[in-house]
């Protein structure tokens, strides 16, 4: 049961990080205007890193656990 709860946390945190990273990518690339981050390549880079971490957490949370003996 605790293992299942940990997987749910990984999925939720992964989705949030992926969404936030996506917004930061959009702002850094100048696609989402109206912020101090708009057009700043630093935020594009930060967004890419956060989105990649979010995707990794999402994959780890979704994948099936291995067999234990």
C-alpha positions as CSV (number, residue, x, y, z in Angstrom):
1,X,0.0,0.0,0.0
2,X,2.8,2.5,0.9
3,X,4.5,1.6,-2.4
4,X,1.3,2.5,-4.3
5,X,1.1,5.8,-2.4
6,X,4.7,6.6,-3.4
7,X,3.9,5.9,-7.1
8,X,0.9,8.3,-6.9
9,X,3.1,11.0,-5.5
10,X,5.6,10.5,-8.3
11,X,2.9,10.8,-10.9
12,X,1.4,13.9,-9.4
13,X,4.7,15.7,-8.9
14,X,5.8,14.6,-12.3
15,X,2.7,16.1,-14.0
16,X,3.0,19.3,-12.0
17,X,6.7,19.6,-13.0
18,X,6.0,18.9,-16.6
19,X,3.2,21.5,-16.7
20,X,5.3,24.2,-15.0
21,X,8.3,23.3,-17.2
22,X,6.1,23.7,-20.3
23,X,4.9,27.1,-19.2
24,X,8.5,28.2,-18.5
25,X,9.6,26.9,-21.9
26,X,6.8,28.8,-23.6
27,X,7.7,32.0,-21.7
28,X,11.4,31.6,-22.3
29,X,10.8,31.0,-26.0
30,X,8.6,34.1,-26.2
31,X,5.4,32.1,-27.0
32,X,3.6,33.2,-23.8
33,X,3.8,37.0,-23.4
34,X,3.2,39.1,-20.3
35,X,5.9,38.1,-17.9
36,X,9.5,39.1,-17.0
37,X,10.4,35.7,-18.2
38,X,9.2,36.3,-21.8
39,X,12.0,35.9,-24.3
40,X,14.6,35.1,-21.7
41,X,16.7,32.1,-22.7
42,X,17.5,31.3,-19.1
43,X,13.9,30.4,-18.5
44,X,13.8,28.3,-21.6
45,X,16.7,26.3,-20.3
46,X,15.2,26.1,-16.7
47,X,11.9,25.0,-18.2
48,X,13.6,22.2,-20.3
49,X,15.3,20.9,-17.2
50,X,12.2,21.0,-15.0
51,X,10.1,19.4,-17.8
52,X,12.7,16.6,-18.3
53,X,12.7,15.9,-14.5
54,X,8.9,15.9,-14.5
55,X,8.8,13.4,-17.4
56,X,11.3,11.2,-15.6
57,X,9.2,11.2,-12.4
58,X,6.1,10.5,-14.4
59,X,7.7,7.5,-16.2
60,X,9.0,6.2,-12.8
61,X,5.6,6.5,-11.3
62,X,3.7,4.9,-14.1
63,X,5.9,2.0,-15.0
64,X,5.1,-1.4,-13.4
65,X,7.3,-2.5,-10.5
66,X,9.6,-5.4,-11.1
67,X,9.0,-8.8,-9.6
68,X,10.4,-9.4,-6.1
69,X,11.4,-12.8,-4.8
